[in-house]
Amino acid sequence: MATVRRLQRMTQVAKARLGNVIVVGDRIEDPHNLSATLRTCELLGVQRVLILDPERLFSVNPRVSVDAHRWLTLERYHDYQAGLARLREMAPKVYVTAFGPEAYTIHELFPLFPWPFRWEPAPDRSRRTEGASQLRPRTGRPPTPDPGEPFALVFGNEVSGISEEMAALATAQFYVPTPGLVQSFNISVAVGVVLYHVTSWVRIQLGKEGTLTDWEVQELVRLWLAGRNRGRASAGPETAERSAGALEGSRIDEAKQSGGKAFDKEGGAD
């Protein structure tokens, strides 16, 4: 049974969750990178993660994730097209991390503080993005999202970047400007840098720490407690699955039929 102190802590954490920011892993291959991504999402209060894994390569490394995945709403799709369709349902605006002449800086799309520098990405970076030819060009004012509405941040494959199909969905591409000579951050580091900036921007713009309703907070805490009551080894899949339904109002059986999966503690699909 959870103590009063534990219940209060869970409620405090749930109130700070951002249910409208969705992190997407697009064919990321290294289990360490995705496990570290889940850890970063949990730590910064990003509740919803969508993983597109057509090659079935991902498994949670609990030593890296420190069991962060137990507290997140996770969906994995082996069917890539079904995963893209799910992304369309989840987020009307999709922002992909990509280098290229048409990319905005993170400071342009999510203006957290004045940024006077324009550090251009290395010329060869855009060629590393598989879907570069499908990305939309810069047009006038940056298409900054409404901080209170759902939007997705997509991180692509370590070698080829985002796919052409993902690029076609993108509202805009962006990158983190850097003054160094090496080409890019490690992807798990990039996730940390981007999410800290974007989640800070959302909270400051809204003037509050989280975006869940009171009912969603209560439901998420209930699911977390139910997971704890079943024990650590069995907490993952049902908690993730039910919280996905609670926070999005979606029917999980339909997600399963189209290829969606929830993770268990070892990263397999239920």
N, C-alpha and C positions, 0 to 999 in steps of 0.2 A: 504494500500500500504506500502511495506517495505521501510524504510528509507535507504539512502546510507550507513549509519553506520551499520545498521542491515545486509544489504547485504554483506558488507565487513567482518563482524564478521562471518556470515554463510560460506562464502568462505574460510576464514582462518580455520575454524573448519573442513570443508570438505577436505581441503588439508592435514590435519593431520590424516584422517581416514585410518585405515588398512583394506583394502578390502580382504586381503588374509588370515587373521586369523579368523577362524569360531569357535564360542563357541556353544557347544551342551549341552543341558540339557536332560539327559536320565532318564525319569520317575521320575523327582523330584516332590515331593508331596506338600510341603509347599509353598503356594502362596507368603509368605513373602520372602522366600529364592530366588525364581525366580524373584520376583520384584526387590529385592536388586541386583541380578545378572545383570538384564537389566540396572540398574542405574550405576553399575560398568563398564559395557561394553561401555555405552555411554560416561562416564567420561574419559575413557582411549582410546577412539577412535576406539573401535572394532565395526565395522558396522554390521556384519552379525551374526545372532543368529538363531539356529535351535533347536526347542523344540519338543521332542518326548513325547507325552502325551496320551497314549492309554486309560488311565482311565478317561480322561477329567476332571482333577482336577485343572488345572491351571487357575487362573484369575489374571489380573494385579491389584495390590493394588496401586493406584496412589499416596497415601500418602508415600509409601515406594519408589516407582520408581521415584517420582517427575516428572512424565510424560516423563521419559527418553525413553520409548518405542516409542514415537512419532517420534523420530529421528533415529530409527534403522531399518534395514532390517530384518524383523522377519518372520519365517516360523514355523508353528506348524502342526504336523502330529498326528492324532488320530490312523491312520493305522500304526502300528509300523514297519512292513516290508517295507511299502512305504517310511517311514522316513529313514530307513537304506539305502534304494536304493538312496534316495536323497543325503544322506551323501556321498555315494560313488561317486556321480556325482560332489559334491562340493569340495571334498578334497581327493587327492591321498594318503595322510598320515594322520593318525588318532592317537592321543596320549590321552590315558585314564588315569585319576587319579585313582590309585589303589595301595593298599599295598600288599606286598608279597616279597618273596626272589628274584624274578626275576626283580623287579622294579628298574628303574634308579632313581637317585635323579634329581630334577629339574635343579641342577647345572651341571649335566652330559649331559643332553639333550640340555639345553639352557645355555651354559657357559658364563655368564655375567661378572663374576669376579672369581678369585681363591677361592676355597672353601676347606679348609684343613680337615674338619670334616666328619666323616661317622656315623651319628646318625641313627641307625637301627630302623625301625618301630617295634612296639610291636608285639610279635609272633602271637597274636590272631587277628590282624587286617586283615590278608589275608583271614580269614574265613568269614569276613563280606562282601566280594566281591562275589556276585552271580556267576559271570563269571570267577572266578579265574583260573579254570581248563583249560580255553580256551586261556589264555594269553600266548603270545610268551615268550620264555626264553631269557635271556640276551645272546647276541652273539657278542663278540669282541667289536669293536668300537661302541659307542652309535649312534643310527640312527637319528642324528640331522637333522631337515628339512632344506631345502633351505629357507632362510628368506624372499625371494621374491616370493616364490611359495605358493599356497594355502595349508593350513594344519588346522586340527581341534583339539580342546581341549575339551575333554568330561568329564563332571561331572555327576556322577551317583546318583542313589536314596540314600536318607539319611540313609536308613537301610541296603539295600541289595547291594548297589553299582551299578556297571555297569552290564548289562545283559550278558548272554552267547553269544548272537548274536553280541552284541557290542564288546565283548572281541575278538571274531573271526575276527573282522575288524581291530583291533588295530595294529598299527605299533609297538607301545611300550607302556609300562605302566610306570608311574612315580609318585613320591610323593615329598612333601616338608618336608625335615628332620627337626625334632624338638627335643629339649633336655628334654622336660617335661614328666610327667607321664600320663596325660590324653591321650586318644586314637587318637583324631583328632580335627581339626578345625571344627567349624560350616561350612556348605557348602558355605554360602554366603561369609564368611571370607576367605575360601580357594580360592574361585574365585578371590577375590580381591588380595590376595597374589600372586597367579599364574599369573594373567593377568598383574599385574604391572611388574613382573619379565620378562615375555615372551614378552610383548610389548616393554619394554625397550631394550631387546636383539635384537628384529627385527629392531628397529629404529637405534640402534648403528651399527649393522651389515650392514645395507643398507646405513647408512649415510644420512638418510632423515627422515622426520617426518611422511610421509604417503605413501601409495602405489597406490592411485587412479590416473588414467590418467587425463589430463586436461579436456577431454570430460566428464569423469565420475564425476569429481568435479562439472562441470557446470550443469550436469544433476541432481545430487543429490541436489544442491542448488535450482534448479528449482522446484524439487518435494517438498522440504521443504517449499518453498514459496507458492506453490499451496496448501499445507496443511494448512498453516496459513491463506490463503485467504478464505478457506472454513470454518474456525472457528475451535476452539479447539476440540469440541466434535466429529467432523467428520473427523479430520485430520488423524487418525491412520491407518485404513485399506488400503485406497487407496495409501497413501504415502508409507507405508511399501511394498505394493504389487508392485507398479511401480518402486520403487527403487531397489527391488529385480531383476526385469527384466532389469533395466538399468545397474546395476553393474555386473550382471552375464551373460547377453545376453541370459537368459532363457525365455521361454514362460510361463507366469503365468497360462494361461488356462490349460496347461498340468499338472502343479503342482497341480492345483485344482482337476483335474480329478483323480489324484493319491492320493488325501487325504490331500494335503497341504493347510494350512490356514494362513491368515494374521490377526493380532490382531487389534481390535478396542480399544478405550480408556479404556473400562471396561474389556478388556481381552477376549471377546467372539470372535468367528470366524465369518468372514463376509460371 
